[in-house]
Amino acid sequence: MDNKNIYEQSFKIYSYLTDCKGYLAPRQLLLLMQEVAWAHVDKHNIGWDYLYQHNQFWALTRLHVKIVRMPKWHETIKIRTWGKLSEMITHYRDHEVMDEAGNVIISATSTWVILDFATGRPQRVENLPTHLYVNEHRNAIVTSAPKIKAIPFPEESRKYRPVVFSDLDVNQHVNNSMYLQMAIDSFPINYVETHQLSECYLNFIWQAKKGDYYAVQSADIAPDDIITSIFSKEGGRELARVETIWRGKS
């Protein structure tokens, strides 16, 4: 196995990272993977601080996560990450989560762009030191995160709510992990209590910010396979699309 340019960190699963059943909460999983990704690029001086000086920031656009099992309260996990070969303005990154026995229990692949703070437009940054963080021979998931199919939702049924302070991250936008949380929170509680997330896809289409209002709508496309769209009140613009696949908890 090629371990070139692999970065990893260990985390203990504390109670505040878990859901009501004592498993790592899906949103917290995304936040931990994001933290490791940021640390990796920051190690090579192309992280948040460096890009902020150039009025730019990393933005996640697509994500695909496969879950064998979620770690439980008190467990210690190791998250490793590496970059993959980029295409023009598109950058790819994989993650693996391992348990204490070294088993890979979660795999993920993601797509990123570098955006301009003022315009929100993708930037092509010259001279990125990709040779320091890219492993061109290794895949956690072979194919890149796909586009989720659009599901029609009637505008008249949307119930909008405001973006609140805790939704925002250091980029002053709704953090990508919040869209997964919004989707799951829209499901019946008894369903989430009796099912475990086994796979999810996320597409981030537009950025929600302070002062925005959003609505969440979901539809089953197959048994235990749900597509959720999050819409902005302004112009009915779609902000994000989430597909979650579930299995019954044992």
C-alpha positions in Angstrom: 0.0 0.0 0.0 1.4 3.4 -1.0 1.6 5.7 2.0 3.0 8.7 0.3 1.8 12.0 1.5 -0.7 10.5 4.0 -1.7 12.7 6.9 -3.5 11.3 10.0 -4.8 12.3 13.4 -6.3 10.4 16.3 -9.5 11.4 18.1 -11.3 10.0 21.1 -15.1 9.9 20.8 -16.3 12.0 23.7 -19.9 12.1 24.7 -20.5 15.5 23.1 -19.6 14.0 19.7 -22.3 11.3 19.9 -25.9 11.1 19.1 -28.6 9.9 21.6 -27.6 6.3 21.0 -23.9 6.8 21.8 -22.6 6.7 18.2 -20.5 9.3 16.6 -23.1 11.8 15.1 -22.9 12.1 11.3 -22.4 15.8 11.4 -19.5 15.4 13.8 -17.9 12.8 11.5 -17.9 15.4 8.7 -16.4 18.0 11.0 -13.6 15.7 12.1 -12.8 14.8 8.5 -12.8 18.5 7.6 -10.5 19.2 10.5 -8.0 16.7 9.3 -8.2 18.0 5.7 -7.5 21.5 6.9 -4.6 20.4 9.0 -3.1 18.5 6.1 -3.1 21.5 3.7 -2.1 23.9 6.5 1.0 21.7 7.1 2.1 22.6 3.6 1.2 26.3 3.9 -1.9 26.3 1.7 -4.5 26.2 4.5 -7.1 28.6 5.7 -4.6 31.3 7.0 -2.6 31.4 3.8 -5.6 31.6 1.5 -7.3 34.2 3.7 -4.4 36.5 3.1 -5.1 36.2 -0.6 -8.9 36.7 -0.1 -9.6 33.0 -0.9 -10.8 29.9 0.9 -11.2 26.1 0.4 -14.8 25.1 -0.3 -16.3 21.6 -0.4 -18.5 21.0 -3.4 -19.2 17.2 -3.3 -18.8 14.4 -0.8 -19.5 10.6 -0.8 -19.2 8.7 2.5 -19.4 4.9 3.0 -19.9 3.7 6.5 -19.3 0.1 7.7 -20.1 1.2 11.2 -20.0 4.4 13.3 -17.6 4.5 16.2 -19.1 4.6 19.7 -18.6 6.7 22.7 -15.2 6.0 24.4 -13.6 4.6 21.2 -10.4 6.1 19.8 -10.3 6.4 16.0 -7.6 7.4 13.5 -8.5 9.5 10.5 -6.1 9.7 7.6 -6.4 11.8 4.5 -4.6 12.5 1.2 -5.1 14.6 -1.8 -5.6 13.2 -5.3 -4.7 14.5 -8.7 -6.5 17.8 -9.5 -8.2 18.8 -12.7 -8.0 22.5 -13.6 -9.8 24.2 -10.7 -11.1 21.0 -9.1 -9.3 19.3 -6.3 -10.0 15.8 -4.9 -9.4 14.4 -1.5 -10.0 11.0 0.2 -10.4 10.0 3.9 -10.4 6.7 5.8 -11.5 6.2 9.4 -9.9 3.3 11.3 -10.9 1.8 14.6 -8.4 0.8 17.3 -7.8 -2.6 15.6 -6.8 -0.8 12.4 -10.0 -1.8 10.5 -11.2 0.8 8.0 -14.8 1.5 9.2 -15.5 4.6 7.1 -14.3 5.7 3.6 -14.9 9.0 1.9 -14.0 10.9 -1.2 -14.6 14.6 -1.7 -14.3 17.4 -4.3 -13.0 20.9 -3.4 -12.5 24.2 -5.1 -10.7 27.4 -4.0 -13.2 30.4 -4.0 -12.7 34.1 -4.0 -14.2 35.7 -0.8 -15.6 38.7 -2.6 -17.0 37.1 -5.8 -17.6 33.5 -4.6 -16.1 32.4 -7.9 -13.7 29.4 -8.2 -10.0 30.3 -8.6 -7.2 28.6 -10.3 -4.2 28.9 -8.0 -0.8 28.5 -9.6 2.2 26.7 -8.0 0.2 24.7 -5.4 2.7 22.3 -3.8 0.5 19.3 -4.8 3.6 17.0 -4.8 3.5 17.4 -1.0 0.0 16.3 -0.3 -1.2 14.3 -3.3 -1.1 10.5 -3.6 -1.9 9.6 -7.2 -2.0 5.8 -6.6 -4.4 5.4 -3.6 -8.2 5.6 -3.4 -10.5 5.3 -0.4 -13.3 5.3 -3.0 -12.3 4.9 -6.6 -14.8 7.1 -8.4 -15.3 10.8 -7.5 -18.4 11.9 -5.6 -21.3 12.0 -8.1 -24.1 14.5 -8.9 -27.3 13.7 -7.0 -30.3 13.6 -9.2 -32.8 16.4 -8.8 -36.2 15.7 -7.2 -39.1 18.1 -7.9 -40.4 19.7 -4.7 -43.4 22.1 -4.8 -42.5 25.6 -3.8 -45.8 26.2 -2.1 -45.1 23.5 0.6 -41.8 25.0 1.7 -41.5 26.2 5.3 -38.6 28.6 5.6 -36.5 29.2 8.7 -33.6 31.6 9.3 -29.9 30.9 9.3 -28.8 31.1 12.9 -25.5 32.0 14.5 -24.5 28.3 15.2 -25.0 27.4 11.5 -22.0 29.6 10.5 -18.3 28.8 10.3 -15.2 30.9 10.0 -16.0 31.6 6.4 -19.2 33.3 7.5 -21.2 30.7 5.6 -23.4 27.8 6.7 -20.9 25.0 7.3 -21.1 22.0 4.9 -21.8 19.6 7.8 -25.0 21.6 8.7 -26.7 20.5 5.5 -26.4 16.9 6.4 -27.7 17.8 9.9 -30.6 19.7 8.3 -31.5 16.7 6.2 -31.4 14.2 9.2 -33.3 16.6 11.5 -36.2 16.7 8.9 -36.7 12.9 9.3 -39.1 11.4 11.9 -37.2 10.9 15.1 -38.3 7.2 15.5 -36.8 6.5 12.0 -33.4 7.9 12.9 -33.5 6.2 16.3 -34.1 2.8 14.7 -31.8 3.2 11.6 -28.1 3.7 11.1 -26.6 5.8 8.3 -24.7 3.5 5.9 -23.9 5.9 3.0 -24.4 9.5 2.1 -23.8 11.8 -0.9 -23.7 15.6 -0.6 -23.7 18.2 -3.4 -23.1 21.8 -2.3 -24.6 24.2 -4.9 -24.8 27.6 -3.3 -23.7 29.3 -0.1 -26.1 30.2 2.7 -25.1 33.2 4.8 -26.2 35.3 7.7 -29.6 36.8 7.0 -30.7 34.0 4.6 -33.8 31.8 5.1 -33.9 28.1 4.0 -36.4 25.3 3.6 -35.8 21.5 3.7 -37.7 19.0 1.7 -37.2 15.2 1.4 -38.5 12.3 -0.7 -37.9 8.5 -0.5 -36.6 7.3 -3.9 -36.2 3.7 -2.7 -36.6 1.9 0.7 -34.3 3.6 3.1 -32.9 5.8 0.4 -33.8 9.5 0.8 -33.0 12.6 -1.2 -33.2 15.9 0.6 -33.0 19.4 -1.0 -32.3 22.6 0.9 -33.6 25.7 -0.7 -33.0 29.4 -0.2 -36.0 31.7 0.2 -34.3 34.2 -2.2 -35.3 33.1 -5.6 -36.0 29.6 -4.6 -32.3 28.8 -5.3 -31.2 25.3 -4.3 -28.4 25.4 -1.7 -27.6 21.8 -1.3 -28.7 18.3 -2.2 -28.3 15.3 0.2 -28.8 11.6 -0.4 -28.8 9.4 2.6 -29.0 5.6 2.6 -29.9 3.8 5.9 -30.0 0.3 7.5 -31.8 -0.9 10.5 -29.8 -0.7 13.8 -29.0 -4.1 15.2 
